[in-house]
Amino acid sequence: AMPRRLPKCDDCTPARPVKVKPSETDEELAALAWAVAHPVRVRILRILIATEGCVCGELVDLLPLAQSTVSQHLKILKQAG
């Protein structure tokens, strides 16, 4: 198959700027994205989803982390909702 030719910049039609209004959900989504950006917090969420109930002590047993570290990760997840 013939390789597809990409247009030169001169051939491109300029995009029209789109105005996007700020929203409260922008802040909420950013906070949630930050909260789940850490692999340990993703793992904690997966454990919580897979179990009917869980307490910090049970999570500590499942993770190679100190109780205080697990508590800090839980705090961040809770703050993000």
C-alpha positions in Angstrom: 0.0 0.0 0.0 1.1 3.5 -0.8 2.1 5.6 2.3 -0.4 8.3 3.1 0.9 11.8 2.4 0.5 14.1 5.3 -0.4 17.7 4.3 2.2 20.4 4.6 1.4 23.2 7.1 0.6 25.5 4.2 -2.1 23.0 3.1 -3.8 22.8 6.4 -7.0 24.7 7.2 -6.5 26.7 10.4 -8.7 25.5 13.2 -11.3 27.9 14.5 -10.6 28.7 18.2 -13.3 27.3 20.5 -14.1 29.1 23.7 -14.6 26.7 26.6 -16.0 28.2 29.8 -14.4 27.3 33.1 -16.5 24.9 35.1 -16.7 23.5 38.6 -16.3 20.1 37.1 -12.9 21.1 35.8 -11.6 21.3 39.3 -13.4 18.1 40.4 -11.9 16.2 37.4 -8.5 17.6 38.0 -8.6 16.6 41.7 -9.8 13.1 40.8 -7.2 12.7 38.1 -4.5 13.7 40.5 -5.8 11.3 43.2 -5.7 8.3 40.9 -2.4 9.3 39.2 -0.4 7.3 41.8 -0.1 3.5 41.3 -0.7 2.7 45.0 -3.9 4.7 45.0 -5.1 2.8 41.9 -4.3 -0.5 43.6 -6.2 0.7 46.7 -9.2 1.5 44.6 -9.0 -1.9 42.9 -8.9 -3.6 46.3 -11.9 -1.5 47.6 -13.9 -2.3 44.5 -13.2 -6.0 44.8 -14.2 -6.2 48.5 -17.5 -5.5 50.2 -15.9 -3.7 53.0 -12.4 -2.8 54.0 -10.6 -1.0 56.7 -7.2 0.6 56.7 -5.6 -2.3 58.7 -6.8 -4.8 56.0 -5.3 -2.6 53.3 -2.0 -2.4 55.2 -1.9 -6.2 55.2 -2.3 -6.3 51.4 0.2 -3.6 50.6 3.9 -3.4 51.2 3.5 0.0 52.9 3.5 1.4 56.4 0.1 2.1 58.0 0.7 5.9 57.9 1.5 5.8 54.2 -1.7 3.8 53.4 -3.7 6.3 55.6 -2.2 9.2 53.6 -3.2 7.6 50.3 -6.7 7.0 51.7 -7.0 10.6 52.8 -6.1 11.8 49.3 -8.7 9.5 47.7 -11.4 10.5 50.2 -10.7 14.2 49.5 -11.1 13.6 45.8 -14.5 11.9 46.4 
